[in-house]
């Protein structure tokens, strides 16, 4: 028995030694079998810190939906492998109180988004959240209309810029429907309708409960390395207590970035020392006259130890291994003046 104990103890010691030595024996991420002396590379400080990650943002594909363009974006994302994908809204045509139709539209969009191998985070645009029925459909399918989360010490805030009181939301919905209907036959007359000059149509609205939610969320995460807020309409351009003022005040003193869509034209500005960026489109109506900001793109954001590095990838600029735009993109009107492009 004593011999067995000594044998067992020896086996356990070897196992323990192996476990202790395991991590130190792990292969290094970089190994080169070259002699000592000069090396044919600059340095070995690889840009792969554990806190570095990349995610993608897509923009409006509704309001002039162009079939096939968003499919190209999804195929691009499948090649690029972001950690996750976000949007700035306008994912479905919407503008209806037919719940069955709305669910079919969402089913179609979600099936398309699911082709990209990364989580997709929904953000509501005015097409997605036009009326109370659409609000109910959203809440049944996706839950919160506005929310936040932390990923690798970055706080993400998703805002709902269609955050109107119920009665006001329906008023805006009917005014919008009248405007869109008349614009098809008489654009000049439509431009004189109340909706054409409505503050909410341009900038949206943030209600007091939503402002309070984000004030609390920001206060609960005082030490995050960056904050990124995504929204559809440029509600920061709305003065008064229905804009972004309370949330901007809560963000004061910390690094943050604001991203939005809605106007289908890329734009960059700085406010309060922060980047405020309006995305172009990812398949929605846009100009094809070469004017500044008119483009179909994916925004690629890499979070680093000094903040976000932002690159905009035009859809026709991402080629697959055969050297072609994936998902049949070369047959579409992107930026290359294809057959389907309108004449300037």
C-alpha positions as CSV (number, residue, x, y, z in Angstrom):
1,X,0.0,0.0,0.0
2,X,2.9,2.4,0.8
3,X,4.4,1.7,-2.6
4,X,1.0,2.5,-4.3
5,X,0.8,5.7,-2.4
6,X,4.3,6.7,-3.4
7,X,3.4,5.8,-7.1
8,X,0.2,7.8,-6.9
9,X,1.9,10.8,-5.4
10,X,4.5,10.7,-8.2
11,X,1.8,10.6,-10.9
12,X,-0.1,13.5,-9.3
13,X,3.2,15.5,-9.1
14,X,3.9,14.9,-12.7
15,X,0.3,15.9,-13.6
16,X,0.5,19.0,-11.5
17,X,3.9,19.9,-13.0
18,X,2.3,19.5,-16.5
19,X,-0.6,21.7,-15.5
20,X,1.6,24.4,-14.1
21,X,3.9,24.3,-17.1
22,X,1.0,24.3,-19.6
23,X,0.6,28.0,-20.1
24,X,4.3,28.7,-20.3
25,X,4.6,26.0,-23.0
26,X,1.9,27.5,-25.2
27,X,3.2,28.5,-28.6
28,X,3.8,32.2,-29.0
29,X,1.6,34.1,-31.5
30,X,4.7,35.0,-33.6
31,X,7.6,32.7,-34.2
32,X,10.4,33.1,-36.8
33,X,13.4,30.9,-37.2
34,X,16.0,33.4,-38.3
35,X,19.5,33.9,-36.9
36,X,20.3,36.7,-34.5
37,X,20.9,40.0,-36.0
38,X,18.9,42.4,-38.3
39,X,15.3,41.3,-39.3
40,X,13.4,42.0,-42.5
41,X,10.5,43.6,-40.5
42,X,10.1,46.8,-38.6
43,X,9.2,45.6,-35.1
44,X,7.3,43.0,-33.2
45,X,4.7,45.2,-31.5
46,X,1.7,43.6,-33.2
47,X,-1.5,45.6,-33.5
48,X,-3.7,43.0,-32.0
49,X,-4.2,44.2,-28.4
50,X,-7.0,42.2,-26.6
51,X,-9.2,45.3,-26.3
52,X,-9.0,46.1,-30.1
53,X,-12.1,45.0,-32.1
54,X,-13.9,46.1,-35.2
55,X,-17.6,46.5,-35.9
56,X,-19.6,47.6,-38.9
57,X,-22.5,50.1,-39.3
58,X,-24.9,50.1,-42.2
59,X,-27.2,53.0,-43.2
60,X,-30.6,53.6,-44.7
61,X,-31.8,51.2,-47.3
62,X,-35.4,52.4,-47.4
63,X,-36.9,55.6,-48.8
64,X,-36.1,54.7,-52.4
65,X,-35.0,51.1,-51.8
66,X,-32.8,49.8,-54.6
67,X,-33.0,46.0,-54.9
68,X,-29.8,44.1,-54.6
69,X,-27.7,46.8,-53.0
70,X,-28.0,45.8,-49.4
71,X,-27.4,42.2,-50.5
72,X,-23.9,43.4,-51.7
73,X,-23.4,44.9,-48.2
74,X,-24.3,41.7,-46.5
75,X,-21.9,39.8,-48.8
76,X,-19.1,42.3,-48.0
77,X,-19.7,41.9,-44.3
78,X,-19.5,38.1,-44.6
79,X,-16.0,38.6,-46.1
80,X,-14.9,41.2,-43.5
81,X,-16.1,39.5,-40.3
82,X,-16.9,42.3,-37.9
83,X,-17.5,41.5,-34.3
84,X,-21.1,42.7,-34.8
85,X,-23.1,44.9,-37.1
86,X,-25.2,47.9,-36.3
87,X,-27.5,50.2,-38.3
88,X,-28.8,53.8,-38.1
89,X,-32.3,52.7,-39.1
90,X,-34.8,52.6,-42.0
91,X,-34.6,48.8,-42.5
92,X,-38.1,48.3,-43.9
93,X,-40.5,50.3,-46.0
94,X,-43.1,50.5,-43.2
95,X,-45.6,53.4,-43.3
96,X,-48.5,50.9,-42.8
97,X,-50.8,49.9,-40.0
98,X,-51.1,46.4,-41.4
99,X,-49.3,44.3,-38.7
100,X,-49.2,41.2,-41.0
101,X,-47.5,43.2,-43.8
102,X,-45.1,44.8,-41.3
103,X,-44.1,41.4,-40.0
104,X,-43.5,40.1,-43.5
105,X,-41.2,43.1,-44.2
106,X,-39.3,42.4,-41.0
107,X,-39.0,38.7,-41.7
108,X,-37.5,39.5,-45.1
109,X,-35.0,42.0,-43.7
110,X,-34.0,39.7,-40.8
111,X,-33.5,36.8,-43.2
112,X,-31.1,39.0,-45.2
113,X,-29.2,40.3,-42.2
114,X,-28.8,36.8,-40.9
115,X,-26.6,35.9,-43.8
116,X,-23.8,38.0,-42.3
117,X,-21.9,35.9,-39.7
118,X,-22.2,38.4,-36.8
119,X,-24.9,39.7,-34.5
120,X,-27.1,42.5,-35.9
121,X,-28.3,45.2,-33.6
122,X,-31.5,46.9,-34.7
123,X,-31.9,50.7,-34.5
124,X,-35.3,52.3,-35.4
125,X,-35.7,54.8,-38.2
126,X,-38.8,56.7,-39.2
127,X,-39.7,54.0,-41.7
128,X,-39.4,51.4,-39.0
129,X,-41.4,53.4,-36.4
130,X,-43.9,55.5,-38.2
131,X,-47.0,54.8,-36.2
132,X,-48.3,53.1,-33.1
133,X,-48.9,49.8,-34.9
134,X,-45.3,49.8,-36.0
135,X,-44.2,50.6,-32.4
136,X,-46.2,47.6,-31.2
137,X,-44.8,45.3,-33.8
138,X,-41.3,46.4,-33.0
139,X,-41.8,45.8,-29.3
140,X,-43.2,42.4,-29.9
141,X,-40.3,41.4,-32.1
142,X,-37.3,43.2,-30.6
143,X,-38.4,44.5,-27.3
144,X,-36.8,47.9,-26.3
145,X,-37.0,50.8,-28.7
146,X,-34.0,52.4,-27.1
147,X,-31.3,50.5,-25.1
148,X,-27.6,50.3,-24.2
149,X,-24.9,47.7,-23.8
150,X,-21.2,47.5,-23.1
151,X,-18.7,45.6,-25.3
152,X,-15.1,45.4,-24.3
153,X,-15.4,48.5,-22.1
154,X,-17.2,50.6,-24.8
155,X,-20.7,51.9,-24.0
156,X,-23.1,51.7,-26.9
157,X,-26.3,53.7,-26.8
158,X,-29.1,53.1,-29.3
159,X,-31.7,55.9,-29.4
160,X,-35.2,56.1,-30.8
161,X,-35.7,59.4,-32.5
162,X,-39.4,58.7,-33.2
163,X,-40.1,59.0,-29.5
164,X,-43.3,61.0,-29.6
165,X,-46.4,60.8,-27.3
166,X,-48.9,58.4,-28.8
167,X,-51.4,61.1,-30.0
168,X,-48.6,63.2,-31.6
169,X,-47.2,60.1,-33.3
170,X,-50.4,59.4,-35.1
171,X,-50.8,63.0,-36.1
172,X,-47.3,62.9,-37.7
173,X,-48.0,59.6,-39.3
174,X,-51.2,60.9,-41.1
175,X,-49.4,64.1,-42.1
176,X,-46.5,62.1,-43.6
177,X,-48.9,59.8,-45.5
178,X,-50.7,62.8,-47.1
179,X,-47.3,64.3,-48.0
180,X,-45.9,61.2,-49.6
181,X,-49.1,60.5,-51.5
182,X,-49.3,64.0,-53.0
183,X,-45.6,64.1,-53.7
184,X,-46.1,61.3,-56.3
185,X,-48.3,63.4,-58.5
186,X,-47.5,67.0,-57.5
187,X,-44.2,67.6,-55.7
188,X,-44.7,71.4,-55.7
189,X,-48.0,71.1,-53.9
190,X,-46.6,68.5,-51.5
191,X,-43.9,70.9,-50.5
192,X,-46.6,73.3,-49.2
193,X,-48.1,70.7,-46.9
194,X,-47.5,71.0,-43.1
195,X,-45.3,67.9,-43.0
196,X,-42.8,69.4,-45.4
197,X,-41.8,72.0,-42.8
198,X,-42.4,69.9,-39.7
199,X,-39.5,69.9,-37.1
200,X,-40.1,66.3,-36.3
201,X,-39.7,65.3,-39.9
202,X,-36.2,66.6,-40.0
203,X,-34.8,66.0,-36.5
204,X,-37.2,63.6,-34.7
205,X,-37.7,63.8,-30.9
206,X,-36.4,62.3,-27.7
207,X,-38.9,62.1,-24.9
208,X,-38.2,62.8,-21.2
209,X,-38.3,59.1,-20.2
210,X,-35.7,58.3,-22.8
211,X,-33.4,61.1,-21.8
212,X,-33.7,60.0,-18.2
213,X,-32.9,56.4,-19.2
214,X,-29.6,57.4,-20.9
215,X,-28.7,59.9,-18.2
216,X,-28.9,57.0,-15.7
217,X,-27.0,54.6,-18.1
218,X,-24.2,57.1,-18.6
219,X,-23.9,57.7,-14.8
220,X,-23.8,54.0,-14.2
221,X,-20.7,53.6,-16.5
222,X,-18.4,56.5,-15.6
223,X,-15.1,54.7,-16.5
224,X,-15.8,53.2,-19.9
225,X,-13.1,54.0,-22.4
226,X,-15.5,55.4,-25.1
227,X,-19.2,55.9,-25.7
228,X,-20.9,55.5,-29.1
229,X,-24.5,56.7,-29.7
230,X,-26.4,55.5,-32.7
231,X,-29.7,57.1,-33.9
232,X,-31.6,57.7,-37.1
233,X,-32.5,61.3,-37.3
234,X,-30.1,64.1,-36.3
235,X,-32.0,64.9,-33.2
236,X,-29.0,66.8,-31.9
237,X,-30.0,69.6,-34.3
238,X,-33.3,70.0,-32.5
239,X,-33.2,72.8,-29.9
240,X,-35.0,72.6,-26.6
241,X,-35.9,69.8,-24.3
242,X,-37.1,67.4,-27.1
243,X,-33.6,67.2,-28.6
244,X,-30.4,65.6,-27.4
245,X,-29.5,68.3,-24.9
246,X,-29.9,66.4,-21.7
247,X,-28.0,63.4,-23.1
248,X,-25.2,65.6,-24.4
249,X,-24.9,67.3,-21.0
250,X,-24.6,63.9,-19.4
251,X,-21.8,63.0,-21.9
252,X,-19.8,66.1,-21.2
253,X,-16.3,65.4,-20.1
254,X,-16.0,61.9,-21.6
255,X,-15.0,60.8,-25.1
256,X,-17.9,59.9,-27.4
257,X,-19.0,59.6,-31.0
258,X,-22.5,60.2,-32.5
259,X,-23.7,58.4,-35.6
260,X,-26.9,58.9,-37.5
261,X,-28.6,58.5,-40.9
262,X,-31.9,59.8,-42.4
263,X,-30.7,62.3,-45.0
264,X,-28.9,59.8,-47.3
265,X,-25.8,61.9,-47.6
266,X,-22.6,61.5,-45.7
267,X,-21.6,64.4,-43.4
268,X,-19.0,65.1,-40.7
269,X,-19.0,67.7,-38.0
270,X,-17.6,68.3,-34.6
271,X,-19.7,69.4,-31.6
272,X,-18.5,69.7,-28.0
273,X,-15.2,68.3,-29.2
274,X,-16.8,65.1,-30.4
275,X,-17.3,63.6,-33.8
276,X,-20.9,63.8,-35.2
277,X,-21.2,61.7,-38.3
278,X,-24.2,61.3,-40.7
279,X,-23.9,58.2,-42.8
280,X,-24.9,58.0,-46.5
281,X,-26.9,55.0,-47.7
282,X,-26.6,51.3,-48.0
283,X,-29.2,50.8,-50.7
284,X,-31.5,53.8,-50.3
285,X,-32.4,56.6,-52.7
286,X,-29.3,58.9,-53.3
287,X,-27.8,61.2,-55.9
288,X,-25.6,59.9,-58.7
289,X,-24.1,63.2,-59.7
290,X,-20.7,62.7,-58.0
291,X,-21.7,65.3,-55.3
292,X,-20.0,65.2,-51.9
293,X,-21.5,62.6,-49.5
294,X,-23.7,60.7,-52.0
295,X,-22.5,57.1,-51.7
296,X,-23.5,53.6,-50.7
297,X,-21.1,52.4,-48.0
298,X,-20.4,50.4,-44.9
299,X,-18.8,52.2,-42.0
300,X,-16.0,50.1,-40.5
301,X,-15.0,51.1,-36.9
302,X,-12.0,49.7,-35.1
303,X,-11.8,50.5,-31.4
304,X,-8.2,51.0,-30.3
305,X,-6.6,52.2,-27.1
306,X,-6.8,55.8,-28.4
307,X,-10.5,55.6,-29.5
308,X,-12.3,54.7,-32.7
309,X,-10.6,54.6,-36.1
310,X,-13.3,55.0,-38.7
311,X,-13.1,53.9,-42.4
312,X,-15.9,54.1,-44.9
313,X,-15.9,51.3,-47.4
314,X,-17.8,52.0,-50.6
315,X,-19.7,48.9,-51.7
316,X,-18.1,48.6,-55.0
317,X,-14.6,48.9,-53.4
318,X,-14.9,45.6,-51.5
319,X,-14.0,42.8,-53.9
320,X,-14.1,39.0,-53.3
321,X,-11.2,36.6,-54.0
322,X,-12.1,36.5,-57.7
323,X,-11.6,40.3,-57.9
324,X,-15.3,41.1,-58.4
325,X,-18.0,42.9,-56.3
326,X,-19.8,40.1,-54.5
327,X,-23.6,39.3,-54.8
328,X,-23.7,40.5,-58.4
329,X,-22.8,44.1,-57.4
330,X,-21.2,44.9,-60.7
331,X,-24.6,44.8,-62.4
332,X,-26.0,47.4,-60.0
333,X,-25.8,51.1,-59.8
334,X,-23.3,51.8,-57.0
335,X,-20.7,54.3,-57.8
336,X,-19.2,53.0,-61.0
337,X,-21.8,54.3,-63.4
338,X,-23.4,50.9,-64.2
339,X,-26.1,50.4,-66.7
340,X,-28.8,50.9,-64.1
341,X,-27.5,54.3,-63.0
342,X,-29.7,57.3,-63.8
343,X,-28.4,59.9,-66.1
344,X,-27.0,62.9,-64.1
